Amino acid sequence: MNLFSDIRTLVISCLDAMGRSGTLPEGLDFAQVAVEPPRDVAHGDMATNAAMVLAKPAGQKPREIADALAALLQQDPRIAAAEVAGPGFLNLRLAPVVWQAIIATALGTGIGFGRSDMGQGQRVNVEFVSANPTGPMHVGHVRGAVVGDALCNLLAFAGYDVTREYYINDGGAQVDVLARSAYERYREAHGLSPEIAEGLYPGEYLIEVGEALKAEFGAQFLEQPESVWLEAVRNFATSRMMGMIREDLAALGVTMDVYASEKALYGTGEIEAAIEQLRGQGLIYQGVLEPPKGKTPEDWEPREQTLFRSTAHGDDVDRPIMKSDGSWTYFAPDIAYHYNKIKREFDFLIDIFGADHGGYVKRMKAAVSALSAGRVPLDIKLIQLVKLYKNGEPFKMSKRAGTFVTLRDVVEEVGADVTRFVMLTRKNDAALDFDFDKVLEQSKDNPVFYVQYAHARVASVLRKARDLGLDVADSALARADLARLDHEVELGLMRKLAEWPRIVELAARTQEPHRIAAYLSELAAEFHGLWNRGNDLPALRFVQEGDMATTAAKLALVRATGVAISAGLAILGVTPVEEMR
C-alpha cells in the first residue's frame, strides 16, 4: 500500500474528470504530475504540482486549475482539506482515518510491509566487489560489497528478480604476481629465506598459503624454474585467495549467486565471439589513436592497433581491444564478459566499481549498447573512498595485509551490522568518513545506535505489555480501535510510517539504498519524540491503566513502527536488536 501512489491515482482521476467536463483540454500528458510530502509539514500532509506542470500545455493559469482540482479532491472522504498555495501548488490534508489505516496494513503484512511489485519480475544482474584474487579484501571493498548487497536486497523487495555476481579477475598479470609471491612463501615454509622483491605482495597472509603449498606439493617445486611451477602455484594460490574472499564476504553477510571467471573466457572463443559481433556492426577497425590528454593510460600505444569504435555509442574516444603484439587489452575480456550477461537475457545490468574505475564507465556502456542493440541498459555506480579514523587519528594499515586495512579489521572492530549501516549513510558517490569511536557511540548523533535503540524500545514496550497479560500478537493489535490515536504527535509518526512504501519505490527507482538508512533515522526520530513526549503527557504513554482499548491502539502503533524498522534494516542487511547493552 503506497498511500502517495493512491492519492496520485485520485489526482489523475480528478484531472481526467476535468478533461471530460471541459475544465481542462482532453489528452493532456499527466506523466509529470507528482504527489509528494511537502517541504514544510505545516503546509499539509501531501502536495501536488499538477496545476503547475499542466498550466502551459492547458493554456490556463495554474491557480485556475488548482482551484478546480481542489474542489473535486475534497469530494473524496480521504481528503480533509485541499488548499491552494502560492502560484498554484496544492496542499492536501488527509483525514486521520487514512493514517490510522497504515497501522493495520503494517501489522497485516509484517516484515513485508512496503514490499512493491514495481519491478514486475524484471531480471537484473548486479556485479559488485569483483576484487582481484590476490589478497584479503580491504576497506574500499567493504563499502562496495555493502552497497551492492543492500541494492540487491532493495531491488528484490521492490519486485525485481536479482542475480548477485562476482567477476573474478583471474586472467591478468596480477595473478602471476600472486603466484610468484606465494612461491617465495612456499620457499619460506621449507626453511629458506623468501625474496620479496619489489612488485611482489608482501602481506603475511601469504605465509599460510606457502604452508599449504608445501603440504600439497612437498618439495617438488624447490629450485625449479618458473616455467615448471607457475601455473600450478597460480591456480592453487588463486583458489586459496578466493576462499579467503568468500569468508570475508560471509563475515559481512554477503553471499553471491554467481562467481564468473575472467580466465574462463580465454581459449573458449567467447572473447573472439564478442569481438566478431562488434565487427559485424562495423565497429572494429585498425587505426592509430591520438595521444590522450593528461595521464597516458597503459593500454595506449602510438601505433596501429585493433580498435572498438566506442564513439558510435557515446564514448569520448575509440578504445583499443588488441595490442600490436596480438594480445588482448584488459578491455577485451570485459566486453566478452558483458556479452555473456546479455546472452543470459537480463533486462538490465548494474556494475559497482571503485572510484578509480571512472574512466571505464563510458567505454563499458558503449560496448553493452552495441552488443545488445541498445536493448539492455547498463548502469555503473562508482564507490568513493572510505577514510578510517580511530582516537582522532587516521587508522593505520593492517600488518597482516601489509599495505591496507582489511575487511576483517573493520568487522572485528565494530561488527558486521554497524559496518553495514554506516557504509550506507552516504550516497555511493560521496566520500565517507568511518570513525571507529563515533560509530560505537551511544548517542542520537550515531544513526546506527539511534535506529537500533528505537527498535529495542519497541521490543521493550511489547515485553512489558506482555508481562501485564496483554495480547500483543499482530492479529490482536490489528483489531484495535485506531481512531483513539488522534494526537498530533501520534499522527506525525503515522505519517512517517506511510512514507515507507514510497521510500522503497523511490530508492529502488534511483538505485540508492542509502535512502533507506536515511528514512530509518527519520522514523526513529519520530518514535523517540513520541516516547519523550509521553514523559510529560501521561495521555501519550503507551500503557494507559484502566483503558485497555486505548492501550491496544497505542501498542499497535508501537508494533507497526517496529515492523517498518525491521523491514528497513532487512534491506540494509542489518539485524534489529531486541535489547541495548
Phi, psi and omega in degrees: 000103176259099185300325180293322175294321179297316180289326175297320177300321177297316179300314180297321179299318179293322178294321175300317179297322178295326177292319180293329182275351181092358177294327174236154172295145177282157176083013178291150178271119183261012186300328184269000178286126183233153171233119187220166172296141179289156179295327179242117184297341179293341182278346180146190182267325180216162177220145176235143180264013189310310184295324182291317184278341182262347186302311183294307180295334179276345182069033182229166176283141181304318183294327177298316179295316183297318180297315180293320179294319180300319181298320180288318182299322183290351175281345178275133184297341179286338185262112179280327180200146175229112189242129178276134181229147176058221185283350180157013174289148183239114179263135183244140171243130184262151177295143181307326182299332179294314180292320181298328180294337179298324181298313180298322179296315180297316181292328182284335183252347177062219185294348175277001178304126181095351180299142186234156172255020182307321183288341177052034177071012178300141183270123181234136176254124178246111176264124179211166187071280177044042179290145175303137183278056185242002181173182179293158180286142180256180188296331176296323176293329181302310183295317178297322180293317181292314179299315180297315182293317179294323177297319177298315178301315181298311181296321177296320179295332181267011171097013178266154174265107193252136172244124176270130186223142179239125180262113183277114179278073185250018182246001184257185184293337184295332180282336172290322176297319176301315182299316180293323178293317180294326180297323178294325177287331174295317176297319179298322179297338178265012176089007179265159180279124180289144178251088182274083182291164177300134181101342176274165180274120186270355189301144180291344179299339180278351177298315180292331176293319177299318178297319180293322176298319178298316180295327184278318189245357181062222183258011189295339181261357180294138178059022177260152178291157183304326182299336181279319189251346190304308185296316181295316181292321179299312181296319181294312183293320179298317179298317179295320180294320178293327174297319178295317180296319178299320178294319178299314180297320179297323178297335180265357180082026182248128176234130179269150174273325185223134168248113182255133185261129173296318181303326182292347179280335183280140176075005181251352181089357183291320179295314181299321181295319180295317181294321178295326176299320178288322180297323179295341178263007181073024185257001177244130181208165176266130182194175178240127181276149172290148177302131180290152177280144179079219183292132181275121178292152186290343182267009177266134176227138181280055181207171182295134181221168172273122188240149172261126182282069184289340178296340178289347181232035169098359180279165181280323180221160174286157189238137177287139176243345178219137179279169182294340178273003177093355178274154181286147168283172178298332184290327186299309178295331177293323175299313181296321180296317179288330174296323177298319178296317180299318181292340176278005169064044170282148179280328170203160186239145173230127173248137177244112185245160170290158183300336180287354178261017183303327180290350182270346190298305186294321182291324180289320176296321179297318181296315181294320178300315181292315185290333182255006184055036177076006184282325187252111177289145173239124175248128180246123181252130180260134181260117181283169187293155173248126177257125183262139178225148174208133183056035177078003182238155174302137182287132186283165181294162177275130178296323183294319181283330178096322186224355186205165175277128184272163173304316181298323178303315183290311183296320180292334181283317188233350181095155184293320184296313179296316180303312183296312183299313183297321180295344182252013180275349176233155174298148187302331183266013175250139178297153185227131174264129181243103182259113185302328180285315184290326183287346176256358182291136180264083179207166181292346178281349178259106185299328179297308180298316186299317180288314181296324179295322177298316180295321179296322177295320176302311181299322180295315179300315182292325176297315181295321178295321179295321178296333178277002178089011181275147178274111183250019174295147182303320181297324179287316181294329180295341180269001183294156178279090187288349177295344179286349179267089186232005178285146184301324179293320177294318178296326178298319177293321178296321178298320179293321176299321182294337180286341188304308179300325178293318180297319179302311182292321179295315180296321179291320181294321180270354181056050184230087182295343179296339177296330179292315178298319180296317179298317181299323177296320179292318179296317178300320179298318178297317182292314178298325178297318177295318179301312183292324177296331178295337177292330182262328182244102181306331182293344180264358180291149189288329177251117179254106184300132178080002180224080184291330181294314179291321178301315180299320179296317180293321178294327177297319178295318179299311182296320178299323176298316178298323178298313181296319178297315179299318180297317180293317179296326178298321177296320179286347182079028182247135180276124178290144181264148178267334180217146175263133180279000000 
